[in-house]
């Protein structure tokens, strides 16, 4: 299922973690962000990987290179056929045009200089034992690949203008050997994954995100939505598996749902979450529906879209653990219908004990209904001089502030609409 479109991963969350300088590593970050891990063990393994990057901060702080060099080296190794250079040495040395030789020399020089920089300033200095063994193996594959080229020797030749035909042929031979073993594509995969992890960890470090623990109940301390410039941080904990969120319009219900959905989701990618610390349950599926609109393409009304989505969640929750978020559920039908089906929905969802459901609602009449095992929270709104003031703080229970009536009155609509007009 994994309906996570409303988290806006590519447009909003990717830029938060993308500190890379090339498109390949950026694409790898997006791939990581779109794939929640399948077990707590995998999550803990990735957390260990990020901690390994943190332990190597002093070495990695100066990690950089020329992006144009990398792109040219990438396309050169992937596109060029170098067989003639290594297999037909005589032909290359004496019959190949000067223009072609200059091009080969320039491209191979770029490759040597780039690889030497990566190795000398980063990979040869890494503390590999800071990483889990499975990822240490990937780093060693990078190091082994770079070691094939005798980089310091060729780097000195290039800088002393002694990189000639013989050396070019020898380097091309090494490249062809690596290509025949499919190690070039493996190198790029490992390198871009390394840079993706490094980039994500930079954000984790800079923003002091916390790695959550996993338990049966949810406990979040000082969590917030990371895209807000001045976020109000909240604490949240409950042992209920159905949480009703109420409160006035504009109070911040949707932002709260996004924040909690994002925190739990990021935890399932093995990434630190925007919180001081946290405990979250493990879920196998996600359905996050915030600010839903009519599904015009499929011809569904808003209400029918909600019903279809709820059905998918119920069916999935009968098989696997789910996190589901419903923003203003059943707002597309009349109050009487909504109240009746809300009761059935909430009581029914409460039976899926391994899943967690967040539902925001405007229907205050629900507080008169007996709902076993359900927690209620609201986003606080205070009235100061009869003016709504939003605190964005989470509180237990139901909100009693009727903002709609107050704003209606403040705009003078009561007088305008009850005033007798003679034409």
C-alpha positions as a Python dict, from the first residue, in 0.01 Angstrom:
ca = {
    (1, 'X'): (0, 0, 0),
    (2, 'X'): (242, 270, 127),
    (3, 'X'): (41, 575, 28),
    (4, 'X'): (286, 851, 122),
    (5, 'X'): (218, 1107, -152),
    (6, 'X'): (90, 1364, 96),
    (7, 'X'): (428, 1375, 270),
    (8, 'X'): (556, 1543, -50),
    (9, 'X'): (882, 1349, -36),
    (10, 'X'): (1037, 1476, -359),
    (11, 'X'): (932, 1841, -340),
    (12, 'X'): (963, 1908, 33),
    (13, 'X'): (1160, 1636, 212),
    (14, 'X'): (1431, 1564, -46),
    (15, 'X'): (1565, 1925, -36),
    (16, 'X'): (1585, 1897, 343),
    (17, 'X'): (1836, 1610, 319),
    (18, 'X'): (2001, 1682, -16),
    (19, 'X'): (2343, 1840, 44),
    (20, 'X'): (2499, 1659, -251),
    (21, 'X'): (2675, 1816, -546),
    (22, 'X'): (2578, 1574, -822),
    (23, 'X'): (2251, 1444, -962),
    (24, 'X'): (2336, 1076, -912),
    (25, 'X'): (2377, 1101, -535),
    (26, 'X'): (2065, 1318, -516),
    (27, 'X'): (1870, 1046, -696),
    (28, 'X'): (2005, 791, -447),
    (29, 'X'): (1875, 1004, -157),
    (30, 'X'): (1531, 1010, -316),
    (31, 'X'): (1545, 633, -355),
    (32, 'X'): (1627, 596, 17),
    (33, 'X'): (1349, 835, 118),
    (34, 'X'): (1091, 644, -84),
    (35, 'X'): (1167, 300, 59),
    (36, 'X'): (1078, 230, 424),
    (37, 'X'): (1279, -61, 560),
    (38, 'X'): (1121, -400, 619),
    (39, 'X'): (1233, -479, 973),
    (40, 'X'): (1359, -322, 1294),
    (41, 'X'): (1690, -500, 1236),
    (42, 'X'): (1734, -324, 899),
    (43, 'X'): (1645, 9, 1059),
    (44, 'X'): (1898, -37, 1339),
    (45, 'X'): (2161, -133, 1082),
    (46, 'X'): (2106, 191, 891),
    (47, 'X'): (2110, 393, 1213),
    (48, 'X'): (2450, 233, 1280),
    (49, 'X'): (2566, 342, 934),
    (50, 'X'): (2474, 704, 1007),
    (51, 'X'): (2649, 688, 1344),
    (52, 'X'): (2957, 567, 1156),
    (53, 'X'): (2946, 882, 944),
    (54, 'X'): (2916, 1092, 1260),
    (55, 'X'): (3223, 921, 1405),
    (56, 'X'): (3414, 1016, 1089),
    (57, 'X'): (3307, 1382, 1091),
    (58, 'X'): (3660, 1522, 1115),
    (59, 'X'): (3767, 1334, 804),
    (60, 'X'): (3451, 1406, 606),
    (61, 'X'): (3422, 1778, 680),
    (62, 'X'): (3641, 1863, 379),
    (63, 'X'): (3490, 1608, 141),
    (64, 'X'): (3467, 1779, -199),
    (65, 'X'): (3570, 1758, -563),
    (66, 'X'): (3506, 1920, -899),
    (67, 'X'): (3156, 1823, -1009),
    (68, 'X'): (3247, 1872, -1375),
    (69, 'X'): (3538, 1630, -1329),
    (70, 'X'): (3311, 1367, -1179),
    (71, 'X'): (3050, 1398, -1452),
    (72, 'X'): (3309, 1375, -1726),
    (73, 'X'): (3482, 1078, -1563),
    (74, 'X'): (3146, 905, -1512),
    (75, 'X'): (3048, 941, -1878),
    (76, 'X'): (3399, 852, -1995),
    (77, 'X'): (3408, 524, -1802),
    (78, 'X'): (3051, 434, -1899),
    (79, 'X'): (3050, 537, -2266),
    (80, 'X'): (3398, 502, -2410),
    (81, 'X'): (3529, 182, -2566),
    (82, 'X'): (3893, 157, -2462),
    (83, 'X'): (3970, -188, -2602),
    (84, 'X'): (4193, -59, -2879),
    (85, 'X'): (4411, 132, -2636),
    (86, 'X'): (4499, -170, -2425),
    (87, 'X'): (4493, -445, -2688),
    (88, 'X'): (4640, -273, -2992),
    (89, 'X'): (4927, -85, -2834),
    (90, 'X'): (5136, -42, -3148),
    (91, 'X'): (4846, 96, -3346),
    (92, 'X'): (4761, 340, -3069),
    (93, 'X'): (5116, 464, -3017),
    (94, 'X'): (5202, 517, -3381),
    (95, 'X'): (4880, 544, -3582),
    (96, 'X'): (4633, 720, -3355),
    (97, 'X'): (4589, 1090, -3428),
    (98, 'X'): (4729, 1352, -3193),
    (99, 'X'): (4379, 1491, -3136),
    (100, 'X'): (4248, 1155, -3009),
    (101, 'X'): (4553, 1107, -2788),
    (102, 'X'): (4509, 1451, -2634),
    (103, 'X'): (4146, 1371, -2558),
    (104, 'X'): (4230, 1036, -2398),
    (105, 'X'): (4511, 1188, -2196),
    (106, 'X'): (4286, 1467, -2070),
    (107, 'X'): (4005, 1235, -1969),
    (108, 'X'): (4230, 981, -1799),
    (109, 'X'): (4414, 1261, -1619),
    (110, 'X'): (4082, 1389, -1487),
    (111, 'X'): (3998, 1040, -1366),
    (112, 'X'): (4331, 991, -1188),
    (113, 'X'): (4320, 1334, -1023),
    (114, 'X'): (3959, 1283, -909),
    (115, 'X'): (4018, 932, -776),
    (116, 'X'): (4339, 1036, -603),
    (117, 'X'): (4160, 1320, -426),
    (118, 'X'): (3877, 1091, -313),
    (119, 'X'): (4121, 833, -184),
    (120, 'X'): (4379, 1061, -25),
    (121, 'X'): (4140, 1297, 151),
    (122, 'X'): (3862, 1054, 238),
    (123, 'X'): (3853, 680, 181),
    (124, 'X'): (4209, 593, 283),
    (125, 'X'): (4155, 784, 610),
    (126, 'X'): (3813, 654, 712),
    (127, 'X'): (3776, 469, 1040),
    (128, 'X'): (3602, 168, 891),
    (129, 'X'): (3536, -7, 1222),
    (130, 'X'): (3287, 271, 1306),
    (131, 'X'): (3048, 119, 1051),
    (132, 'X'): (2855, -210, 1065),
    (133, 'X'): (3037, -498, 896),
    (134, 'X'): (2793, -517, 605),
    (135, 'X'): (2850, -152, 514),
    (136, 'X'): (3222, -171, 589),
    (137, 'X'): (3233, -427, 306),
    (138, 'X'): (3087, -168, 65),
    (139, 'X'): (3347, 90, 170),
    (140, 'X'): (3625, -164, 118),
    (141, 'X'): (3494, -225, -234),
    (142, 'X'): (3541, 146, -304),
    (143, 'X'): (3892, 141, -157),
    (144, 'X'): (3987, -175, -350),
    (145, 'X'): (3861, -22, -673),
    (146, 'X'): (4066, 295, -623),
    (147, 'X'): (4378, 98, -524),
    (148, 'X'): (4386, -70, -867),
    (149, 'X'): (4509, 254, -1026),
    (150, 'X'): (4826, 318, -823),
    (151, 'X'): (4692, 670, -784),
    (152, 'X'): (4980, 845, -612),
    (153, 'X'): (5224, 729, -879),
    (154, 'X'): (5007, 841, -1173),
    (155, 'X'): (4905, 1160, -998),
    (156, 'X'): (5273, 1260, -971),
    (157, 'X'): (5335, 1177, -1337),
    (158, 'X'): (5042, 1395, -1443),
    (159, 'X'): (5157, 1688, -1232),
    (160, 'X'): (5511, 1653, -1371),
    (161, 'X'): (5380, 1628, -1732),
    (162, 'X'): (5518, 1274, -1766),
    (163, 'X'): (5187, 1097, -1828),
    (164, 'X'): (5258, 955, -2176),
    (165, 'X'): (5133, 689, -2419),
    (166, 'X'): (5272, 398, -2220),
    (167, 'X'): (5095, 506, -1898),
    (168, 'X'): (4773, 576, -2086),
    (169, 'X'): (4774, 225, -2230),
    (170, 'X'): (4842, 74, -1888),
    (171, 'X'): (4560, 266, -1721),
    (172, 'X'): (4320, 169, -2000),
    (173, 'X'): (4412, -193, -1948),
    (174, 'X'): (4320, -163, -1580),
    (175, 'X'): (3989, -1, -1673),
    (176, 'X'): (3903, -282, -1915),
    (177, 'X'): (3981, -544, -1654),
    (178, 'X'): (3750, -371, -1405),
    (179, 'X'): (3481, -335, -1669),
    (180, 'X'): (3498, -706, -1757),
    (181, 'X'): (3429, -787, -1390),
    (182, 'X'): (3144, -532, -1375),
    (183, 'X'): (3328, -342, -1103),
    (184, 'X'): (3293, 2, -1256),
    (185, 'X'): (2915, 11, -1219),
    (186, 'X'): (2955, -130, -867),
    (187, 'X'): (3199, 149, -781),
    (188, 'X'): (2957, 422, -891),
    (189, 'X'): (2671, 256, -705),
    (190, 'X'): (2879, 240, -387),
    (191, 'X'): (3013, 594, -425),
    (192, 'X'): (2674, 755, -483),
    (193, 'X'): (2522, 558, -196),
    (194, 'X'): (2811, 677, 26),
    (195, 'X'): (2744, 1037, -71),
    (196, 'X'): (2370, 996, -14),
    (197, 'X'): (2428, 862, 338),
    (198, 'X'): (2680, 1138, 406),
    (199, 'X'): (2437, 1403, 286),
    (200, 'X'): (2148, 1270, 497),
    (201, 'X'): (2374, 1248, 801),
    (202, 'X'): (2478, 1611, 757),
    (203, 'X'): (2114, 1713, 803),
    (204, 'X'): (2071, 1478, 1098),
    (205, 'X'): (2375, 1636, 1264),
    (206, 'X'): (2298, 1998, 1179),
    (207, 'X'): (1938, 1976, 1301),
    (208, 'X'): (2002, 1746, 1598),
    (209, 'X'): (1754, 1485, 1478),
    (210, 'X'): (1720, 1185, 1710),
    (211, 'X'): (1722, 817, 1622),
    (212, 'X'): (1400, 667, 1761),
    (213, 'X'): (1374, 346, 1954),
    (214, 'X'): (1103, 92, 1876),
    (215, 'X'): (833, -17, 2120),
    (216, 'X'): (462, -97, 2146),
    (217, 'X'): (345, 258, 2222),
    (218, 'X'): (431, 594, 2071),
    (219, 'X'): (620, 856, 2273),
    (220, 'X'): (760, 1168, 2106),
    (221, 'X'): (933, 1448, 2296),
    (222, 'X'): (970, 1796, 2146),
    (223, 'X'): (879, 1683, 1795),
    (224, 'X'): (797, 1927, 1516),
    (225, 'X'): (769, 1970, 1141),
    (226, 'X'): (1121, 2043, 1011),
    (227, 'X'): (1008, 2271, 727),
    (228, 'X'): (865, 2535, 960),
    (229, 'X'): (1094, 2832, 1025),
    (230, 'X'): (983, 2873, 1388),
    (231, 'X'): (814, 2546, 1479),
    (232, 'X'): (623, 2497, 1801),
    (233, 'X'): (749, 2174, 1954),
    (234, 'X'): (508, 1929, 2115),
    (235, 'X'): (519, 1620, 2332),
    (236, 'X'): (292, 1333, 2243),
    (237, 'X'): (232, 991, 2393),
    (238, 'X'): (-54, 746, 2399),
    (239, 'X'): (-116, 375, 2431),
    (240, 'X'): (-440, 397, 2229),
    (241, 'X'): (-432, 291, 1868),
    (242, 'X'): (-699, 540, 1755),
    (243, 'X'): (-631, 910, 1812),
    (244, 'X'): (-898, 1171, 1742),
    (245, 'X'): (-758, 1517, 1677),
    (246, 'X'): (-992, 1813, 1699),
    (247, 'X'): (-962, 2190, 1711),
    (248, 'X'): (-1052, 2506, 1528),
    (249, 'X'): (-982, 2581, 1165),
    (250, 'X'): (-630, 2723, 1115),
    (251, 'X'): (-522, 2585, 1454),
    (252, 'X'): (-260, 2358, 1296),
    (253, 'X'): (-424, 2014, 1283),
    (254, 'X'): (-294, 1931, 936),
    (255, 'X'): (57, 2046, 1026),
    (256, 'X'): (48, 1828, 1337),
    (257, 'X'): (-59, 1528, 1130),
    (258, 'X'): (218, 1593, 877),
    (259, 'X'): (474, 1628, 1155),
    (260, 'X'): (378, 1307, 1329),
    (261, 'X'): (342, 1115, 1003),
    (262, 'X'): (682, 1237, 883),
    (263, 'X'): (851, 1158, 1215),
    (264, 'X'): (725, 801, 1219),
    (265, 'X'): (798, 753, 849),
    (266, 'X'): (1156, 885, 872),
    (267, 'X'): (1211, 651, 1165),
    (268, 'X'): (1123, 361, 935),
    (269, 'X'): (1392, 466, 687),
    (270, 'X'): (1651, 452, 961),
    (271, 'X'): (1688, 831, 959),
    (272, 'X'): (1689, 1057, 1263),
    (273, 'X'): (1356, 1226, 1334),
    (274, 'X'): (1280, 1592, 1415),
    (275, 'X'): (1242, 1538, 1789),
    (276, 'X'): (1447, 1541, 2108),
    (277, 'X'): (1387, 1167, 2138),
    (278, 'X'): (1118, 917, 2053),
    (279, 'X'): (975, 569, 2080),
    (280, 'X'): (763, 449, 1789),
    (281, 'X'): (594, 120, 1694),
    (282, 'X'): (707, -65, 1382),
    (283, 'X'): (465, -59, 1089),
    (284, 'X'): (466, -257, 768),
    (285, 'X'): (247, -15, 572),
    (286, 'X'): (171, 357, 559),
    (287, 'X'): (-137, 548, 443),
    (288, 'X'): (-107, 921, 497),
    (289, 'X'): (-399, 1127, 369),
    (290, 'X'): (-372, 1499, 439),
    (291, 'X'): (-560, 1778, 259),
    (292, 'X'): (-725, 1533, 19),
    (293, 'X'): (-907, 1667, -283),
    (294, 'X'): (-1166, 1518, -513),
    (295, 'X'): (-1023, 1248, -738),
    (296, 'X'): (-1135, 1405, -1064),
    (297, 'X'): (-937, 1169, -1286),
    (298, 'X'): (-1112, 862, -1147),
    (299, 'X'): (-1449, 1033, -1130),
    (300, 'X'): (-1481, 991, -752),
    (301, 'X'): (-1636, 1253, -527),
    (302, 'X'): (-1441, 1358, -219),
    (303, 'X'): (-1654, 1135, 3),
    (304, 'X'): (-1619, 833, -225),
    (305, 'X'): (-1240, 882, -233),
    (306, 'X'): (-1237, 877, 147),
    (307, 'X'): (-1446, 560, 158),
    (308, 'X'): (-1227, 381, -95),
    (309, 'X'): (-912, 481, 91),
    (310, 'X'): (-1058, 370, 426),
    (311, 'X'): (-1149, 35, 274),
    (312, 'X'): (-790, -19, 156),
    (313, 'X'): (-659, 66, 503),
    (314, 'X'): (-903, -171, 676),
    (315, 'X'): (-818, -458, 442),
    (316, 'X'): (-446, -399, 484),
    (317, 'X'): (-473, -363, 861),
    (318, 'X'): (-637, -706, 879),
    (319, 'X'): (-315, -853, 738),
    (320, 'X'): (-29, -625, 851),
    (321, 'X'): (48, -341, 1091),
    (322, 'X'): (-34, 0, 946),
    (323, 'X'): (7, 366, 1024),
    (324, 'X'): (-291, 551, 878),
    (325, 'X'): (-363, 923, 894),
    (326, 'X'): (-700, 1066, 792),
    (327, 'X'): (-734, 1444, 775),
    (328, 'X'): (-1096, 1563, 821),
    (329, 'X'): (-1239, 1219, 753),
    (330, 'X'): (-1596, 1215, 614),
    (331, 'X'): (-1599, 1590, 560),
    (332, 'X'): (-1751, 1518, 219),
    (333, 'X'): (-2088, 1406, 357),
    (334, 'X'): (-2362, 1556, 574),
    (335, 'X'): (-2331, 1580, 951),
    (336, 'X'): (-2589, 1312, 1032),
    (337, 'X'): (-2429, 1055, 802),
    (338, 'X'): (-2079, 1148, 912),
    (339, 'X'): (-2161, 1109, 1282),
    (340, 'X'): (-2310, 765, 1231),
    (341, 'X'): (-2030, 623, 1018),
    (342, 'X'): (-1766, 785, 1239),
    (343, 'X'): (-1887, 572, 1532),
    (344, 'X'): (-1863, 253, 1327),
    (345, 'X'): (-1524, 350, 1183),
    (346, 'X'): (-1359, 448, 1511),
    (347, 'X'): (-1486, 148, 1707),
    (348, 'X'): (-1391, -83, 1420),
    (349, 'X'): (-1040, 57, 1378),
    (350, 'X'): (-979, 25, 1752),
    (351, 'X'): (-986, -354, 1708),
    (352, 'X'): (-674, -351, 1489),
    (353, 'X'): (-436, -338, 1785),
    (354, 'X'): (-114, -365, 1584),
    (355, 'X'): (-199, -56, 1377),
    (356, 'X'): (-216, 314, 1463),
    (357, 'X'): (-479, 554, 1331),
    (358, 'X'): (-486, 934, 1349),
    (359, 'X'): (-813, 1104, 1255),
    (360, 'X'): (-875, 1478, 1257),
    (361, 'X'): (-1235, 1597, 1277),
    (362, 'X'): (-1460, 1900, 1321),
    (363, 'X'): (-1751, 1696, 1449),
    (364, 'X'): (-1781, 1801, 1812),
    (365, 'X'): (-2082, 1573, 1866),
    (366, 'X'): (-1841, 1280, 1882),
    (367, 'X'): (-1741, 1380, 2235),
    (368, 'X'): (-2090, 1273, 2351),
    (369, 'X'): (-2031, 928, 2204),
    (370, 'X'): (-1881, 639, 2396),
    (371, 'X'): (-1559, 546, 2219),
    (372, 'X'): (-1364, 275, 2400),
    (373, 'X'): (-985, 278, 2380),
    (374, 'X'): (-972, 605, 2185),
    (375, 'X'): (-756, 906, 2279),
    (376, 'X'): (-865, 1262, 2201),
    (377, 'X'): (-635, 1560, 2155),
    (378, 'X'): (-676, 1913, 2028),
    (379, 'X'): (-453, 2195, 1908),
    (380, 'X'): (-500, 2476, 2157),
    (381, 'X'): (-658, 2808, 2066),
    (382, 'X'): (-706, 3087, 2321),
    (383, 'X'): (-942, 3380, 2307),
    (384, 'X'): (-771, 3708, 2386),
    (385, 'X'): (-1003, 4011, 2372),
    (386, 'X'): (-1246, 3787, 2185),
    (387, 'X'): (-982, 3726, 1918),
    (388, 'X'): (-863, 3372, 1843),
    (389, 'X'): (-494, 3327, 1922),
    (390, 'X'): (-337, 3003, 1800),
    (391, 'X'): (-70, 2853, 2027),
    (392, 'X'): (-15, 2537, 1816),
    (393, 'X'): (30, 2343, 2140),
    (394, 'X'): (-113, 1994, 2168),
    (395, 'X'): (-349, 1925, 2459),
    (396, 'X'): (-560, 1631, 2561),
    (397, 'X'): (-938, 1630, 2527),
    (398, 'X'): (-1177, 1835, 2318),
    (399, 'X'): (-1153, 2199, 2217),
    (400, 'X'): (-1448, 2417, 2317),
    (401, 'X'): (-1348, 2724, 2117),
    (402, 'X'): (-1586, 2802, 1830),
    (403, 'X'): (-1366, 3009, 1605),
    (404, 'X'): (-1608, 3012, 1313),
    (405, 'X'): (-1876, 3201, 1501),
    (406, 'X'): (-1625, 3449, 1641),
    (407, 'X'): (-1468, 3531, 1303),
    (408, 'X'): (-1813, 3552, 1145),
    (409, 'X'): (-1915, 3810, 1405),
    (410, 'X'): (-1586, 4004, 1392),
    (411, 'X'): (-1629, 4056, 1019),
    (412, 'X'): (-1970, 4209, 1089),
    (413, 'X'): (-2158, 3945, 892),
    (414, 'X'): (-2426, 3905, 1159),
    (415, 'X'): (-2525, 4269, 1118),
    (416, 'X'): (-2491, 4271, 741),
    (417, 'X'): (-2700, 3959, 693),
    (418, 'X'): (-2975, 4052, 938),
    (419, 'X'): (-2998, 4417, 834),
    (420, 'X'): (-3309, 4512, 641),
    (421, 'X'): (-3223, 4648, 303),
    (422, 'X'): (-3474, 4852, 104),
    (423, 'X'): (-3428, 4888, -267),
}
